[in-house]
Amino acid sequence: KILAICDTMRDEFVEILGMDKNKVELVYNPIDLEAIRKKAENIDKKYENYLKQDYFLQVSRLTEQKQPEHLVDIYYKLKQRGIKEKLYFIGNGEKVELIKQKIKEYKLENDVFLLGQMENPYPFFKNAKLFVHTAKYEGLPTVLIESMTFGIPVVAYDCPTGPKDILGENSEYGKLVPLNDKDKFVLDILELENREKYRYYCEKALNRAKDFSIESNRNKLKELLENLVFE
């Protein structure tokens, strides 16, 4: 058997590499949801004031792959539409200077914050209003699942591969935006300003995260191994 970590990869094994579909199985990278929730309670005092704000969050390497500068463009458009939340970046990379340049250009010094790398970002996951993600390609982006662990809705580009496998092909569990469509990204965030819609995705996110838990994937792997033994 060959294990794939998301549906799209499983399909690629079959379609591109011509593998027998009966030999390719889906088992997600398991995540310890309870450990993440415990870490979220350990708050560094120097971040307390940041956590009291309403904010959108991005946690990633600030690299070409992740396209973090797109979020500054999107956020600027949101500010023009009256959004009050801040935007936080956690992580470092070669795009830091470009992000700083855009913050200055858009006069967003009081709204967009580069918090750098941190050992424990989970308090920020827990207290975010939305998790936003603009990568051009992925594997299975764990940060989306970590956010959903706290019932925080996700808005993400529909890049290959991963976001669709987590959020659903039709945005069942979060908002999936066509790749590089910043205007649609803005509209999807504004849609979540509706309280009922926001609560709907909070609940969907929380339930979806369970599919990636250690318990769920342990059972899948156990069943797979037992079937192999009996075959």
Contacts in CASP RR format, 6 or more apart in sequence:
PFRMAT RR
TARGET T0000
AUTHOR 0000-0000-0000
METHOD contacts of the structure
MODEL  1
KILAICDTMRDEFVEILGMDKNKVELVYNPIDLEAIRKKAENIDKKYENY
LKQDYFLQVSRLTEQKQPEHLVDIYYKLKQRGIKEKLYFIGNGEKVELIK
QKIKEYKLENDVFLLGQMENPYPFFKNAKLFVHTAKYEGLPTVLIESMTF
GIPVVAYDCPTGPKDILGENSEYGKLVPLNDKDKFVLDILELENREKYRY
YCEKALNRAKDFSIESNRNKLKELLENLVFE
1 23 0 8 1.000
1 24 0 8 1.000
1 25 0 8 1.000
1 224 0 8 1.000
1 228 0 8 1.000
2 13 0 8 1.000
2 19 0 8 1.000
2 23 0 8 1.000
2 24 0 8 1.000
2 25 0 8 1.000
3 24 0 8 1.000
3 25 0 8 1.000
3 26 0 8 1.000
3 27 0 8 1.000
4 10 0 8 1.000
4 13 0 8 1.000
4 24 0 8 1.000
4 25 0 8 1.000
4 26 0 8 1.000
4 27 0 8 1.000
5 26 0 8 1.000
5 27 0 8 1.000
5 28 0 8 1.000
5 29 0 8 1.000
5 139 0 8 1.000
5 140 0 8 1.000
6 26 0 8 1.000
6 28 0 8 1.000
6 139 0 8 1.000
6 140 0 8 1.000
6 161 0 8 1.000
6 162 0 8 1.000
6 165 0 8 1.000
6 166 0 8 1.000
7 26 0 8 1.000
7 164 0 8 1.000
7 165 0 8 1.000
8 160 0 8 1.000
8 161 0 8 1.000
8 162 0 8 1.000
8 164 0 8 1.000
8 165 0 8 1.000
9 139 0 8 1.000
9 161 0 8 1.000
10 24 0 8 1.000
10 25 0 8 1.000
10 26 0 8 1.000
12 161 0 8 1.000
13 19 0 8 1.000
13 24 0 8 1.000
14 20 0 8 1.000
14 21 0 8 1.000
14 24 0 8 1.000
25 224 0 8 1.000
26 220 0 8 1.000
27 217 0 8 1.000
27 220 0 8 1.000
27 221 0 8 1.000
27 224 0 8 1.000
28 140 0 8 1.000
28 211 0 8 1.000
28 212 0 8 1.000
28 216 0 8 1.000
28 217 0 8 1.000
28 220 0 8 1.000
29 140 0 8 1.000
29 142 0 8 1.000
29 212 0 8 1.000
29 217 0 8 1.000
30 212 0 8 1.000
30 213 0 8 1.000
30 214 0 8 1.000
30 216 0 8 1.000
30 217 0 8 1.000
30 218 0 8 1.000
31 142 0 8 1.000
31 145 0 8 1.000
31 146 0 8 1.000
31 149 0 8 1.000
31 209 0 8 1.000
31 212 0 8 1.000
31 213 0 8 1.000
31 214 0 8 1.000
32 213 0 8 1.000
32 214 0 8 1.000
33 149 0 8 1.000
33 209 0 8 1.000
33 210 0 8 1.000
33 212 0 8 1.000
33 213 0 8 1.000
33 214 0 8 1.000
36 122 0 8 1.000
36 125 0 8 1.000
36 146 0 8 1.000
36 149 0 8 1.000
37 122 0 8 1.000
37 126 0 8 1.000
37 149 0 8 1.000
37 150 0 8 1.000
39 120 0 8 1.000
39 122 0 8 1.000
40 122 0 8 1.000
40 123 0 8 1.000
40 125 0 8 1.000
40 126 0 8 1.000
40 150 0 8 1.000
41 123 0 8 1.000
42 120 0 8 1.000
42 122 0 8 1.000
42 123 0 8 1.000
43 51 0 8 1.000
43 123 0 8 1.000
44 118 0 8 1.000
44 120 0 8 1.000
44 123 0 8 1.000
47 115 0 8 1.000
47 118 0 8 1.000
47 123 0 8 1.000
47 124 0 8 1.000
50 88 0 8 1.000
50 113 0 8 1.000
50 115 0 8 1.000
50 124 0 8 1.000
51 123 0 8 1.000
51 124 0 8 1.000
51 127 0 8 1.000
53 85 0 8 1.000
53 86 0 8 1.000
54 84 0 8 1.000
54 85 0 8 1.000
54 86 0 8 1.000
54 129 0 8 1.000
55 85 0 8 1.000
55 86 0 8 1.000
55 87 0 8 1.000
55 88 0 8 1.000
55 127 0 8 1.000
55 128 0 8 1.000
55 129 0 8 1.000
56 75 0 8 1.000
56 85 0 8 1.000
56 86 0 8 1.000
56 87 0 8 1.000
56 88 0 8 1.000
56 128 0 8 1.000
56 129 0 8 1.000
56 130 0 8 1.000
56 131 0 8 1.000
56 132 0 8 1.000
56 189 0 8 1.000
57 88 0 8 1.000
57 90 0 8 1.000
57 124 0 8 1.000
57 125 0 8 1.000
57 128 0 8 1.000
57 130 0 8 1.000
57 131 0 8 1.000
57 132 0 8 1.000
57 147 0 8 1.000
57 152 0 8 1.000
58 68 0 8 1.000
58 71 0 8 1.000
58 87 0 8 1.000
58 88 0 8 1.000
58 89 0 8 1.000
58 90 0 8 1.000
58 131 0 8 1.000
58 132 0 8 1.000
58 133 0 8 1.000
58 134 0 8 1.000
59 89 0 8 1.000
59 90 0 8 1.000
59 91 0 8 1.000
59 121 0 8 1.000
59 124 0 8 1.000
59 125 0 8 1.000
59 131 0 8 1.000
59 143 0 8 1.000
59 146 0 8 1.000
60 66 0 8 1.000
60 68 0 8 1.000
60 90 0 8 1.000
60 91 0 8 1.000
60 133 0 8 1.000
60 135 0 8 1.000
60 143 0 8 1.000
61 91 0 8 1.000
61 92 0 8 1.000
61 93 0 8 1.000
62 68 0 8 1.000
62 89 0 8 1.000
62 91 0 8 1.000
62 92 0 8 1.000
62 93 0 8 1.000
62 94 0 8 1.000
62 95 0 8 1.000
62 96 0 8 1.000
62 99 0 8 1.000
63 93 0 8 1.000
63 94 0 8 1.000
63 95 0 8 1.000
64 94 0 8 1.000
64 95 0 8 1.000
64 136 0 8 1.000
65 135 0 8 1.000
65 136 0 8 1.000
65 137 0 8 1.000
66 95 0 8 1.000
66 134 0 8 1.000
66 135 0 8 1.000
66 136 0 8 1.000
67 134 0 8 1.000
67 135 0 8 1.000
67 136 0 8 1.000
67 157 0 8 1.000
67 180 0 8 1.000
68 89 0 8 1.000
68 95 0 8 1.000
68 99 0 8 1.000
68 134 0 8 1.000
69 95 0 8 1.000
69 98 0 8 1.000
69 99 0 8 1.000
69 102 0 8 1.000
70 134 0 8 1.000
70 180 0 8 1.000
70 182 0 8 1.000
70 185 0 8 1.000
71 87 0 8 1.000
71 89 0 8 1.000
71 132 0 8 1.000
71 134 0 8 1.000
72 87 0 8 1.000
72 99 0 8 1.000
72 102 0 8 1.000
72 103 0 8 1.000
72 106 0 8 1.000
72 108 0 8 1.000
72 112 0 8 1.000
73 102 0 8 1.000
73 182 0 8 1.000
74 132 0 8 1.000
74 134 0 8 1.000
74 182 0 8 1.000
74 185 0 8 1.000
74 186 0 8 1.000
74 189 0 8 1.000
75 83 0 8 1.000
75 87 0 8 1.000
75 108 0 8 1.000
75 111 0 8 1.000
75 112 0 8 1.000
76 102 0 8 1.000
76 106 0 8 1.000
76 108 0 8 1.000
77 182 0 8 1.000
77 183 0 8 1.000
77 186 0 8 1.000
78 186 0 8 1.000
78 189 0 8 1.000
78 190 0 8 1.000
79 106 0 8 1.000
79 108 0 8 1.000
79 111 0 8 1.000
81 186 0 8 1.000
81 190 0 8 1.000
83 189 0 8 1.000
83 190 0 8 1.000
85 129 0 8 1.000
85 130 0 8 1.000
86 111 0 8 1.000
86 112 0 8 1.000
86 113 0 8 1.000
87 108 0 8 1.000
87 111 0 8 1.000
87 112 0 8 1.000
87 113 0 8 1.000
87 132 0 8 1.000
88 112 0 8 1.000
88 113 0 8 1.000
88 115 0 8 1.000
88 124 0 8 1.000
88 128 0 8 1.000
89 99 0 8 1.000
89 112 0 8 1.000
89 113 0 8 1.000
89 114 0 8 1.000
89 115 0 8 1.000
89 116 0 8 1.000
90 115 0 8 1.000
90 116 0 8 1.000
90 117 0 8 1.000
90 118 0 8 1.000
90 121 0 8 1.000
90 124 0 8 1.000
91 114 0 8 1.000
91 115 0 8 1.000
91 116 0 8 1.000
91 117 0 8 1.000
91 118 0 8 1.000
92 116 0 8 1.000
92 117 0 8 1.000
96 114 0 8 1.000
99 112 0 8 1.000
99 114 0 8 1.000
100 114 0 8 1.000
102 108 0 8 1.000
103 109 0 8 1.000
103 112 0 8 1.000
115 124 0 8 1.000
122 146 0 8 1.000
125 131 0 8 1.000
125 146 0 8 1.000
125 147 0 8 1.000
125 149 0 8 1.000
125 150 0 8 1.000
125 152 0 8 1.000
126 150 0 8 1.000
126 152 0 8 1.000
128 147 0 8 1.000
128 150 0 8 1.000
128 152 0 8 1.000
129 152 0 8 1.000
130 152 0 8 1.000
130 153 0 8 1.000
130 154 0 8 1.000
130 155 0 8 1.000
130 189 0 8 1.000
130 192 0 8 1.000
131 143 0 8 1.000
131 144 0 8 1.000
131 147 0 8 1.000
131 148 0 8 1.000
131 152 0 8 1.000
131 153 0 8 1.000
131 154 0 8 1.000
131 155 0 8 1.000
131 156 0 8 1.000
132 154 0 8 1.000
132 155 0 8 1.000
132 156 0 8 1.000
132 185 0 8 1.000
132 189 0 8 1.000
133 141 0 8 1.000
133 143 0 8 1.000
133 144 0 8 1.000
133 154 0 8 1.000
133 155 0 8 1.000
133 156 0 8 1.000
133 157 0 8 1.000
133 163 0 8 1.000
134 156 0 8 1.000
134 157 0 8 1.000
134 185 0 8 1.000
135 141 0 8 1.000
135 156 0 8 1.000
135 157 0 8 1.000
135 159 0 8 1.000
135 163 0 8 1.000
136 157 0 8 1.000
136 159 0 8 1.000
136 179 0 8 1.000
136 180 0 8 1.000
137 159 0 8 1.000
137 160 0 8 1.000
137 161 0 8 1.000
138 159 0 8 1.000
138 160 0 8 1.000
138 161 0 8 1.000
138 162 0 8 1.000
138 163 0 8 1.000
139 161 0 8 1.000
139 162 0 8 1.000
140 161 0 8 1.000
140 162 0 8 1.000
140 165 0 8 1.000
140 166 0 8 1.000
141 156 0 8 1.000
141 162 0 8 1.000
141 163 0 8 1.000
141 166 0 8 1.000
144 154 0 8 1.000
144 156 0 8 1.000
144 163 0 8 1.000
144 166 0 8 1.000
144 167 0 8 1.000
145 166 0 8 1.000
145 209 0 8 1.000
145 212 0 8 1.000
147 154 0 8 1.000
147 205 0 8 1.000
148 154 0 8 1.000
148 166 0 8 1.000
148 173 0 8 1.000
148 205 0 8 1.000
148 206 0 8 1.000
148 208 0 8 1.000
148 209 0 8 1.000
149 206 0 8 1.000
149 209 0 8 1.000
150 206 0 8 1.000
151 202 0 8 1.000
151 203 0 8 1.000
151 205 0 8 1.000
151 206 0 8 1.000
151 209 0 8 1.000
152 202 0 8 1.000
152 205 0 8 1.000
153 174 0 8 1.000
153 175 0 8 1.000
153 192 0 8 1.000
153 198 0 8 1.000
153 201 0 8 1.000
153 202 0 8 1.000
153 204 0 8 1.000
153 205 0 8 1.000
154 166 0 8 1.000
154 167 0 8 1.000
154 173 0 8 1.000
154 174 0 8 1.000
154 175 0 8 1.000
154 205 0 8 1.000
155 174 0 8 1.000
155 175 0 8 1.000
155 177 0 8 1.000
155 185 0 8 1.000
155 188 0 8 1.000
155 189 0 8 1.000
155 192 0 8 1.000
156 163 0 8 1.000
156 167 0 8 1.000
156 174 0 8 1.000
156 175 0 8 1.000
156 176 0 8 1.000
156 177 0 8 1.000
157 163 0 8 1.000
157 177 0 8 1.000
157 178 0 8 1.000
157 179 0 8 1.000
157 180 0 8 1.000
157 181 0 8 1.000
157 185 0 8 1.000
158 164 0 8 1.000
158 176 0 8 1.000
158 177 0 8 1.000
158 178 0 8 1.000
158 179 0 8 1.000
159 179 0 8 1.000
163 176 0 8 1.000
164 176 0 8 1.000
166 173 0 8 1.000
166 208 0 8 1.000
166 212 0 8 1.000
167 173 0 8 1.000
167 174 0 8 1.000
167 175 0 8 1.000
167 176 0 8 1.000
167 208 0 8 1.000
168 174 0 8 1.000
168 176 0 8 1.000
169 176 0 8 1.000
170 176 0 8 1.000
172 204 0 8 1.000
173 201 0 8 1.000
173 204 0 8 1.000
173 205 0 8 1.000
173 207 0 8 1.000
173 208 0 8 1.000
174 201 0 8 1.000
174 204 0 8 1.000
174 205 0 8 1.000
175 188 0 8 1.000
175 189 0 8 1.000
175 191 0 8 1.000
175 192 0 8 1.000
175 201 0 8 1.000
177 184 0 8 1.000
177 185 0 8 1.000
177 188 0 8 1.000
178 184 0 8 1.000
191 197 0 8 1.000
192 198 0 8 1.000
192 201 0 8 1.000
210 216 0 8 1.000
END
